Structures are given as C-alpha cells and as structure tokens.
Amino acid sequence: METLASKPLLKNALICAALGCVGDSVAQRRESMVRARAKKDASAKVKKTAKGREVAADDDSHDFTRTLKQAMYNFFFYGPAQHYWYIQLARWFPGRAFAMSAESLAPFGAKVFLNQAVLGPVVVATFFLWGAVWSGDVSGYPAKVRRDALPTLRAGWSFWIPASSVNFALVPTRHQVLYMSACSIVWNVILSLNLNKA
C-alpha cells in the first residue's frame, strides 16, 4: 500500500480540506462573537443559567453543513488546483528558494502577480459558484459575484501578496503547496465570511 507521501495530489487535497474546516470554523466563531457583541450592545434579553451566569437567549451553534461545504470545495477543487498551479508556475518561471539575485526578480514578480491575477479570481468565482450550487440558488450567483467578488479579492490581496512573496522567495517548490495551504486558513476565513454574508 502506498503511503500518503507518495500521493502528493491526494495529500495536498486532504491538507487543504482540513485547513478549510479550520478556516470556516474560525469564520463561524468570529461571526458568532460579532452577533453576540451586537446583541449585548443593543441590550438584548439574557437569561440566567442555574449557576447564575448570563448567556445570550439565542446562542449560536456551529453549522457543520457549512464547514462540510468548505471542506469539500477545498478537497475537490482548491487543493488540486493549488497542486497543479504551483507545479506549472515552477515550470514557467524556474527559481530556487533564497535565490536573491537580479535574475530571480522577474520570475519572482511574475509568480506573485499571476497568483493574484489568475488564481485568486478563479478561486473566488468557483467558490461562490460552489456555494450557489450547494444552496440551490444558482440564479443568485451573478449578483453575488457582482456584489462580493471584488471586496473578497481585495481582502485576499492584502493577505496573499505578502504571503505569496514569502512563498516564492523562500519556500522550496516541493513545500509551496503545504506553505500556501497553511496560509490558506486566513484565506478560508475570508472566503467563508464573504460567501455567507447576507
């Protein structure tokens, strides 16, 4: 039986799916805290528990279906897309980690630019489509893209440009998907918040 290490595509898809779960869970927790703070600020009704602590009358629970949706997207699309994308970028623009020279500047810049100009929009568009299909509201997809795609990309760029710069300058090619997948916890929070906002 082959080990997971000998199946890099499967390994990258599984890692990406697991980190998608983490990212969505963080996003849901953040949303829950924002709602709780808003209710508290608006003097929402609270009830006393048997121990005398105050809790919100309508406490939020984790939406496991939403987390599954994120994990499945990451497993079936985002993880494999990253796997092949970084292999292709390395072929088009060969370079080595820590190769800080004038010759390495152009390939480095091209990789950072293409990562944001190509991969970012593809991921946002397909993730919003995934959410529309999952919810059964494909007719709302064009309006969702018009309203939320650019703000989502802008939020992503503020994080991904520095993260991908580190990736392409310092991380060996064989570890780039792992590094970017670890960074994608933040990206998954951004995607989840933007997909699920009203």
C-alpha positions in Angstrom: 0.0 0.0 0.0 1.4 3.4 -1.0 1.8 6.0 1.7 0.2 9.4 1.5 3.6 10.9 0.9 3.8 9.0 -2.4 0.4 10.6 -3.5 1.1 14.3 -3.3 -2.2 15.3 -5.0 -4.2 13.4 -2.5 -2.1 14.7 0.3 -2.5 18.3 -0.8 -6.2 17.9 -1.3 -6.6 16.4 2.2 -4.5 19.1 3.9 -6.4 21.8 2.0 -9.8 20.2 3.1 -8.7 20.0 6.7 -7.5 23.6 6.7 -10.8 24.7 5.1 -12.6 23.2 8.1 -10.3 25.2 10.4 -10.9 28.4 8.4 -14.6 28.0 8.3 -14.8 27.2 12.0 -12.8 30.4 12.7 -15.1 32.4 10.5 -18.2 31.0 12.2 -16.7 31.7 15.6 -15.9 35.3 14.5 -19.4 35.8 13.2 -20.9 34.4 16.4 -18.8 36.8 18.5 -19.8 39.8 16.3 -23.5 38.9 16.7 -23.2 38.4 20.5 -21.4 41.8 20.8 -24.2 43.4 18.7 -26.9 41.8 20.9 -25.1 42.9 24.0 -24.7 46.4 22.8 -28.4 46.5 21.8 -29.3 45.4 25.4 -30.6 42.0 24.1 -32.5 40.0 26.6 -30.4 37.5 28.6 -31.4 34.6 30.8 -29.7 33.3 33.9 -28.4 29.8 34.0 -28.7 27.6 37.0 -25.2 28.8 38.0 -26.1 32.4 37.7 -24.0 33.2 34.6 -25.5 35.4 31.9 -25.8 33.9 28.4 -27.5 35.1 25.3 -31.0 33.9 24.9 -30.4 32.5 21.4 -26.9 31.1 21.5 -25.3 30.3 18.1 -24.3 26.7 17.3 -21.7 25.6 14.7 -23.1 25.0 11.2 -21.4 21.7 10.3 -23.0 21.6 6.8 -21.3 24.9 6.1 -18.0 23.5 7.2 -18.5 20.4 5.1 -19.2 22.6 2.1 -15.9 24.4 2.6 -14.0 21.2 3.1 -15.5 19.5 0.0 -14.7 22.6 -2.1 -11.1 22.5 -0.8 -10.7 18.8 -1.4 -12.2 18.6 -4.9 -11.1 21.9 -6.3 -8.8 24.2 -4.3 -6.3 21.6 -3.1 -5.8 20.0 -6.6 -5.8 23.4 -8.2 -3.0 24.6 -6.0 -1.1 21.4 -6.5 -1.1 21.8 -10.3 -0.8 25.6 -10.3 2.4 25.7 -8.3 4.0 22.9 -10.4 3.1 24.9 -13.5 4.4 28.2 -12.1 7.7 26.4 -11.2 8.0 25.1 -14.8 7.2 28.5 -16.4 9.4 30.5 -14.0 12.1 28.3 -12.5 13.8 29.5 -9.4 15.2 28.4 -6.1 14.3 29.4 -2.6 16.6 32.1 -1.2 17.9 32.9 -4.7 18.0 36.6 -4.2 19.6 38.0 -7.4 18.6 40.3 -10.2 17.9 37.3 -12.4 15.4 35.9 -9.9 13.4 39.1 -9.6 11.4 38.8 -12.8 10.3 35.2 -12.2 9.5 36.1 -8.6 7.4 39.1 -9.7 5.6 37.0 -12.4 4.7 34.3 -9.9 3.3 36.7 -7.3 1.4 38.7 -10.0 -0.1 35.6 -11.7 -1.0 34.1 -8.3 -3.2 37.1 -7.6 -4.3 38.0 -11.1 -5.3 34.4 -12.2 -5.6 32.0 -9.3 -7.3 34.5 -6.9 -10.2 35.4 -9.3 -10.7 31.7 -10.3 -10.9 30.6 -6.7 -13.4 33.4 -5.7 -15.6 32.8 -8.8 -15.6 29.0 -8.3 -16.1 29.2 -4.6 -19.1 31.5 -5.0 -20.5 29.1 -7.7 -19.9 26.1 -5.3 -21.9 27.9 -2.6 -24.7 28.8 -5.1 -25.0 25.2 -6.3 -24.8 23.9 -2.7 -27.6 26.2 -1.6 -29.7 25.6 -4.7 -29.7 29.3 -5.6 -27.6 29.4 -8.9 -29.8 32.2 -10.1 -28.3 34.5 -7.4 -24.7 33.7 -8.4 -24.2 36.6 -10.9 -25.5 39.1 -8.3 -23.3 37.6 -5.6 -20.2 37.9 -7.9 -21.0 41.5 -8.8 -21.5 42.5 -5.2 -18.9 40.5 -3.3 -16.1 39.3 -5.7 -14.0 42.4 -5.8 -14.2 43.1 -2.0 -13.3 39.4 -1.4 -10.3 39.7 -3.8 -9.2 43.0 -2.2 -9.2 41.3 1.2 -7.3 38.4 -0.2 -4.7 40.5 -1.9 -3.9 42.3 1.3 -3.0 39.0 2.8 -1.8 36.9 -0.2 0.6 39.3 -1.8 2.9 39.3 1.3 2.2 35.5 1.9 2.9 34.5 -1.7 6.0 36.8 -1.8 7.4 34.8 1.1 6.4 31.6 -0.7 8.1 32.3 -4.0 11.2 33.8 -2.4 11.9 31.5 0.5 9.9 28.2 0.2 11.3 25.3 -1.8 8.9 24.3 -4.6 8.1 20.9 -3.1 6.8 22.7 0.1 4.9 25.5 -1.6 1.5 23.9 -1.5 1.9 23.0 2.1 3.0 26.5 3.0 0.2 28.1 1.0 -2.3 25.7 2.5 -1.2 26.7 6.0 -1.6 30.3 5.0 -5.0 29.5 3.5 -6.5 29.3 7.0 -6.7 33.1 6.7 -8.0 32.9 3.1 -10.6 30.3 4.1 -11.8 32.7 6.8 -12.1 35.5 4.2 -13.9 33.2 1.7 -16.3 31.8 4.3 -17.2 35.2 5.6 -17.8 36.6 2.2 -19.7 33.7 0.8 -22.0 33.5 3.8 -22.7 37.2 4.4 -26.2 38.4 3.7 
